[in-house]
């Protein structure tokens, strides 16, 4: 009887251990199911990415000069003081349109990016701030808003990339002077195809305030070269003048302005009719930092072989919404504060 009792007690302890292990295992499974069922920590909403800012290299070479000098005569290269401010126009401008402009779109768009290009020169000099606008023809009300904003944003002068009027008649030039009345900053235009009358720039030279069909000047650390493409492109003579002008400067920053862009970053063919490749090769050869053009009624920015290209044609002309995602009325505010050049798009 005693032996049987010990076997009974042994079975009893074995059964107890089995039940304890079973209970522990069951409790673990229940706990795991509860943990899986419980909601995890909330996933935070993604933070919107900032608008892109691109940085491009410049070609610094020399010590900056802060005093503008006199503009060159036609065919010469020089450094001018600003020409006297031109006047402006309140009447509606009429005349032939550029090929198939598209209807104006709303200006309530997402602000466009600020683009920064970076040289490697000293930061001791104060900033140089200037504005660039283009294609103000047919839109005096928009252009007045551009002029008012430029007067208020700290800009020291305004460069215009052409097509100031719709057709180079004396009446339209007088209207342009009326629109410019009260704009007391220096004004530096280049001629566009619409600024000519029968191919000639007599009215442009008489009324726009430009000292010549092409000219150049220095301001701050930059050399400003304003070229003539009003016939639709850059021919051999103009290319030679550009080479002479750009090779003569010792300014650390080189900027070129003209009406027709050599290419469209948005991919359209509304560009120079001739001279594109030679012009872009010269920009690389002469280590130009940035080229500013108009002709396309939108904003676009691109790069070729280390040279930054900007298109600003939104100062009043009918906008080209088709094929151009940034077709809105605007101008550019450019700040040169070494070691950076910042190009900001300002909607109006």
C-alpha positions as CSV (number, residue, x, y, z in Angstrom):
1,X,0.0,0.0,0.0
2,X,2.8,2.5,0.8
3,X,4.5,2.0,-2.6
4,X,1.2,2.7,-4.4
5,X,0.8,5.9,-2.4
6,X,4.2,7.1,-3.5
7,X,3.2,6.4,-7.2
8,X,0.0,8.3,-6.6
9,X,1.8,11.3,-5.1
10,X,4.3,11.2,-8.0
11,X,1.4,11.2,-10.6
12,X,-0.2,14.0,-8.7
13,X,2.9,16.3,-8.9
14,X,3.3,15.5,-12.6
15,X,-0.3,16.4,-13.3
16,X,0.1,19.6,-11.3
17,X,3.3,20.6,-13.2
18,X,1.5,19.9,-16.5
19,X,-1.4,22.1,-15.6
20,X,0.8,24.9,-14.4
21,X,2.8,24.9,-17.6
22,X,-0.4,24.7,-19.6
23,X,-1.8,27.7,-17.7
24,X,1.4,29.7,-18.3
25,X,1.4,28.9,-22.0
26,X,-2.3,29.9,-22.3
27,X,-1.6,33.1,-20.4
28,X,1.2,33.9,-22.8
29,X,-0.9,33.3,-25.8
30,X,-3.7,35.5,-24.4
31,X,-1.2,38.3,-23.7
32,X,0.2,38.1,-27.2
33,X,-3.3,38.3,-28.7
34,X,-4.1,41.4,-26.5
35,X,-0.8,43.1,-27.6
36,X,-1.5,42.4,-31.2
37,X,-5.0,43.8,-30.9
38,X,-4.0,47.0,-29.2
39,X,-3.5,50.0,-31.6
40,X,0.2,50.9,-32.2
41,X,1.6,54.4,-31.8
42,X,0.0,56.9,-34.3
43,X,2.1,57.5,-37.5
44,X,2.8,61.2,-37.8
45,X,1.6,63.0,-40.9
46,X,4.4,63.6,-43.4
47,X,5.9,67.1,-43.2
48,X,5.5,68.8,-46.6
49,X,8.8,69.3,-48.4
50,X,10.0,72.9,-48.9
51,X,10.0,74.3,-52.4
52,X,13.2,73.3,-54.1
53,X,16.3,75.6,-54.0
54,X,19.1,74.8,-56.4
55,X,22.7,75.8,-56.1
56,X,24.9,76.3,-59.1
57,X,28.6,77.1,-59.4
58,X,29.8,80.6,-60.5
59,X,33.1,81.6,-62.1
60,X,34.7,84.2,-59.7
61,X,37.8,85.8,-60.9
62,X,38.6,89.3,-59.4
63,X,38.0,91.9,-56.7
64,X,34.6,93.5,-56.9
65,X,34.0,97.1,-57.9
66,X,31.0,99.0,-56.4
67,X,30.8,102.0,-58.6
68,X,28.8,101.8,-61.9
69,X,30.3,103.6,-64.9
70,X,29.1,105.1,-68.2
71,X,27.4,102.8,-70.8
72,X,29.1,102.0,-74.1
73,X,28.1,103.4,-77.4
74,X,26.8,101.1,-80.1
75,X,29.4,98.4,-80.8
76,X,31.6,99.3,-77.8
77,X,32.1,97.7,-74.4
78,X,32.0,99.9,-71.4
79,X,30.5,100.4,-67.9
80,X,27.7,103.1,-67.5
81,X,25.9,105.1,-64.9
82,X,22.2,104.4,-65.2
83,X,20.4,106.3,-68.0
84,X,17.8,108.8,-66.9
85,X,14.5,107.0,-66.0
86,X,12.1,106.6,-68.9
87,X,8.4,107.4,-68.7
88,X,5.4,105.0,-69.3
89,X,1.9,104.2,-70.9
90,X,-1.7,104.0,-69.6
91,X,-3.4,103.3,-73.0
92,X,-4.2,99.8,-74.2
93,X,-1.5,98.7,-76.6
94,X,-2.6,97.0,-79.8
95,X,-0.8,95.3,-82.6
96,X,0.3,91.9,-83.9
97,X,0.6,89.0,-81.4
98,X,3.5,86.6,-81.0
99,X,2.7,83.1,-82.3
100,X,-0.4,81.6,-80.6
101,X,-0.3,83.1,-77.1
102,X,-2.5,81.2,-74.7
103,X,-5.1,82.8,-72.4
104,X,-4.1,84.4,-69.2
105,X,-4.3,82.1,-66.2
106,X,-4.9,82.9,-62.5
107,X,-2.0,84.3,-60.6
108,X,-3.1,82.4,-57.4
109,X,-0.4,79.7,-57.9
110,X,2.0,78.1,-55.5
111,X,5.0,80.4,-55.2
112,X,7.8,79.4,-57.4
113,X,11.2,78.3,-56.1
114,X,14.0,80.7,-55.2
115,X,17.1,79.6,-57.1
116,X,20.6,80.2,-55.6
117,X,23.9,80.1,-57.4
118,X,27.1,80.3,-55.4
119,X,30.5,81.8,-56.2
120,X,33.5,81.6,-53.8
121,X,34.5,85.3,-53.4
122,X,34.7,87.5,-50.3
123,X,31.6,88.4,-48.3
124,X,32.8,91.9,-47.3
125,X,30.9,93.9,-49.9
126,X,27.3,95.0,-49.3
127,X,24.5,93.2,-51.3
128,X,23.7,94.3,-54.8
129,X,19.9,94.0,-55.4
130,X,18.3,94.5,-58.8
131,X,15.1,93.4,-60.6
132,X,14.7,91.7,-64.0
133,X,11.4,91.8,-65.9
134,X,10.4,91.1,-69.5
135,X,7.6,91.2,-72.0
136,X,5.5,94.1,-70.6
137,X,3.7,94.7,-73.9
138,X,-0.1,94.6,-74.0
139,X,-0.3,94.7,-70.2
140,X,0.2,98.2,-68.8
141,X,-1.8,97.5,-65.6
142,X,0.3,94.4,-64.8
143,X,3.5,96.3,-65.7
144,X,2.5,99.1,-63.3
145,X,2.2,96.5,-60.5
146,X,5.7,95.3,-61.4
147,X,7.2,98.8,-61.3
148,X,5.5,99.6,-58.0
149,X,6.8,96.3,-56.4
150,X,10.3,96.9,-57.7
151,X,10.3,100.4,-56.2
152,X,9.3,98.9,-52.9
153,X,11.5,95.8,-52.7
154,X,15.0,97.4,-52.2
155,X,16.1,97.0,-55.9
156,X,18.7,99.4,-57.1
157,X,17.7,99.2,-60.8
158,X,15.6,97.3,-63.3
159,X,16.7,95.3,-66.3
160,X,14.1,94.7,-68.9
161,X,14.5,91.6,-71.3
162,X,12.6,93.2,-74.2
163,X,9.2,93.6,-75.9
164,X,8.5,96.8,-74.0
165,X,5.8,97.6,-76.6
166,X,3.7,95.6,-79.0
167,X,4.9,97.4,-82.1
168,X,7.6,100.1,-82.4
169,X,5.4,103.0,-83.4
170,X,5.9,106.4,-82.0
171,X,2.4,106.4,-80.4
172,X,3.1,103.2,-78.5
173,X,6.5,104.4,-77.4
174,X,4.9,107.6,-76.0
175,X,2.4,105.4,-74.2
176,X,5.3,103.3,-72.7
177,X,6.9,106.5,-71.4
178,X,3.6,107.4,-69.7
179,X,3.6,104.0,-68.0
180,X,7.2,104.5,-66.8
181,X,6.4,108.0,-65.4
182,X,7.3,108.1,-61.7
183,X,9.6,105.1,-61.9
184,X,12.8,106.8,-60.6
185,X,15.2,103.9,-60.5
186,X,17.8,103.4,-63.3
187,X,16.3,101.4,-66.2
188,X,18.3,99.1,-68.5
189,X,16.3,97.5,-71.4
190,X,17.3,95.2,-74.2
191,X,15.4,95.2,-77.5
192,X,12.8,92.6,-78.4
193,X,11.3,91.6,-81.7
194,X,8.2,93.7,-81.0
195,X,10.2,96.8,-80.1
196,X,11.3,97.2,-83.8
197,X,9.3,98.9,-86.6
198,X,10.0,97.2,-89.9
199,X,13.1,95.7,-88.4
200,X,14.5,99.0,-87.2
201,X,15.0,100.2,-83.6
202,X,14.8,104.0,-84.1
203,X,11.8,104.3,-81.7
204,X,13.4,102.0,-79.2
205,X,16.5,104.2,-79.1
206,X,14.5,107.4,-78.9
207,X,12.1,106.3,-76.2
208,X,13.3,103.3,-74.2
209,X,16.2,104.9,-72.3
210,X,18.7,102.5,-73.7
211,X,22.0,104.0,-74.7
212,X,22.5,101.7,-77.7
213,X,21.1,98.5,-79.2
214,X,23.7,96.6,-77.1
215,X,25.8,97.9,-74.2
216,X,27.3,96.9,-70.9
217,X,28.0,98.2,-67.4
218,X,29.4,97.2,-64.0
219,X,27.6,97.3,-60.7
220,X,28.9,95.8,-57.4
221,X,30.9,92.7,-58.2
222,X,29.0,92.0,-61.5
223,X,29.5,92.9,-65.2
224,X,26.2,93.3,-67.0
225,X,26.2,92.6,-70.7
226,X,23.0,93.6,-72.6
227,X,22.8,92.0,-76.1
228,X,20.6,92.6,-79.1
229,X,18.7,89.6,-80.5
230,X,15.7,91.6,-81.9
231,X,16.0,90.0,-85.4
232,X,15.4,86.6,-83.8
233,X,18.8,85.3,-82.9
234,X,22.5,86.1,-82.4
235,X,24.5,86.5,-85.6
236,X,28.3,86.6,-86.1
237,X,28.7,90.3,-85.6
238,X,26.7,90.3,-82.3
239,X,28.6,87.2,-81.1
240,X,31.9,89.0,-81.8
241,X,30.8,92.0,-79.8
242,X,29.7,89.7,-76.9
243,X,33.1,88.0,-76.9
244,X,35.0,91.3,-76.9
245,X,32.8,92.7,-74.1
246,X,33.0,89.6,-71.9
247,X,36.7,89.0,-72.3
248,X,37.5,92.6,-71.4
249,X,35.9,92.6,-68.0
250,X,37.7,91.7,-64.7
251,X,34.5,91.6,-62.6
252,X,34.1,88.3,-60.7
253,X,30.5,87.8,-61.8
254,X,29.3,87.9,-65.4
255,X,25.6,88.3,-66.3
256,X,24.2,88.4,-69.8
257,X,20.7,89.7,-70.8
258,X,18.9,89.4,-74.1
259,X,15.4,88.9,-75.4
260,X,15.4,85.5,-77.1
261,X,16.5,82.4,-75.0
262,X,18.8,79.9,-76.7
263,X,16.7,77.1,-75.4
264,X,13.5,76.6,-73.4
265,X,13.8,74.6,-70.2
266,X,10.1,73.7,-70.6
267,X,10.9,72.1,-74.0
268,X,9.1,74.4,-76.5
269,X,10.7,75.8,-79.7
270,X,9.8,79.4,-79.0
271,X,13.5,80.3,-78.9
272,X,16.3,81.9,-80.9
273,X,15.8,81.2,-84.6
274,X,19.6,81.1,-85.2
275,X,22.9,81.3,-83.3
276,X,21.8,79.2,-80.3
277,X,24.8,76.8,-80.1
278,X,27.4,79.5,-80.8
279,X,25.8,81.7,-78.1
280,X,25.8,78.9,-75.5
281,X,29.3,77.9,-76.3
282,X,30.5,81.5,-75.8
283,X,28.8,81.6,-72.4
284,X,30.8,78.6,-71.3
285,X,34.0,80.0,-72.9
286,X,33.7,83.3,-71.2
287,X,32.6,81.7,-67.9
288,X,29.3,83.6,-67.7
289,X,27.4,82.8,-64.5
290,X,23.8,83.5,-65.6
291,X,21.8,84.4,-68.7
292,X,18.4,86.2,-68.4
293,X,16.0,86.2,-71.4
294,X,12.3,86.9,-72.1
295,X,10.2,86.2,-75.2
296,X,8.4,83.3,-73.6
297,X,5.5,84.7,-71.5
298,X,6.2,82.5,-68.4
299,X,8.9,81.8,-65.9
300,X,11.4,79.0,-66.5
301,X,14.9,78.1,-65.2
302,X,17.5,75.7,-66.5
303,X,21.2,75.0,-66.8
304,X,23.6,74.1,-69.6
305,X,27.3,73.3,-69.0
306,X,27.5,75.2,-65.7
307,X,25.7,78.3,-66.9
308,X,22.3,79.2,-65.3
309,X,19.5,80.3,-67.7
310,X,16.4,82.2,-66.6
311,X,13.4,83.1,-68.7
312,X,11.2,85.9,-67.3
313,X,8.4,87.0,-69.7
314,X,5.6,87.7,-67.3
315,X,5.5,91.5,-67.0
316,X,2.2,92.0,-68.7
317,X,2.0,90.2,-72.1
318,X,-0.5,87.4,-72.7
319,X,0.7,84.4,-70.8
320,X,1.8,81.1,-72.5
321,X,0.0,78.6,-70.3
322,X,0.3,75.7,-72.8
323,X,3.5,73.8,-72.2
324,X,4.6,76.2,-69.4
325,X,3.7,75.2,-65.9
326,X,4.9,78.5,-64.4
327,X,3.0,80.9,-66.6
328,X,2.0,83.8,-64.3
329,X,2.7,87.5,-64.1
330,X,6.0,88.1,-62.2
331,X,9.4,89.6,-62.2
332,X,12.8,88.4,-60.7
333,X,14.5,90.0,-57.7
334,X,18.2,89.2,-57.8
335,X,20.5,89.6,-54.8
336,X,24.3,89.3,-55.1
337,X,25.8,89.0,-51.7
338,X,29.0,87.0,-51.9
339,X,29.3,84.1,-51.8
340,X,25.8,83.8,-53.1
341,X,23.6,85.0,-55.9
342,X,19.9,84.5,-55.1
343,X,17.2,84.7,-57.8
344,X,13.7,85.1,-56.3
345,X,10.5,84.9,-58.4
346,X,8.0,87.7,-57.3
347,X,4.4,87.2,-58.4
348,X,2.4,90.3,-59.1
